[in-house]
């Protein structure tokens, strides 16, 4: 089901528990995005549901593998 949702999004970034910052979050724009396409930094919780979408650019983040302990 997550894969079907991800297909609708502009860009899909797969992350693992090692990529998370703080309590199960990723930030967007991520370090691989070019500076010219930057928007305000937002923190997205991917540990709770296994996925999150940036409200600015539509990038969809998908957590591959288990969430960190405590989530």
Residue pairs with C-beta under 8 A, 6 or more apart in sequence:
2 50
2 51
2 62
5 51
5 60
6 12
6 51
6 60
6 62
9 53
9 58
9 59
9 60
10 57
10 58
10 59
10 60
11 57
11 58
11 59
11 60
12 59
12 60
12 61
12 62
13 26
13 30
13 59
13 60
13 61
13 62
14 61
14 62
14 64
15 26
15 46
15 61
15 62
15 63
15 64
16 63
16 64
16 65
17 63
17 65
17 66
17 67
17 68
19 26
20 26
20 46
20 47
20 63
20 68
21 27
21 43
22 43
23 47
23 70
23 71
24 45
24 46
24 47
24 48
24 67
24 68
24 71
25 43
25 44
25 45
25 46
25 47
26 43
26 44
26 46
26 52
26 61
27 41
27 42
27 43
27 44
28 39
28 41
28 42
28 44
28 54
28 56
28 57
28 59
28 61
29 37
29 38
29 39
29 41
29 54
29 57
29 59
30 59
37 57
39 54
39 56
39 57
40 56
42 54
42 55
42 56
44 52
44 53
44 54
44 61
45 52
46 52
46 61
46 62
46 63
47 63
47 67
47 68
47 71
48 67
48 71
50 62
50 63
50 67
51 60
51 61
51 62
51 63
52 60
52 61
53 59
53 60
53 61
54 60
54 61
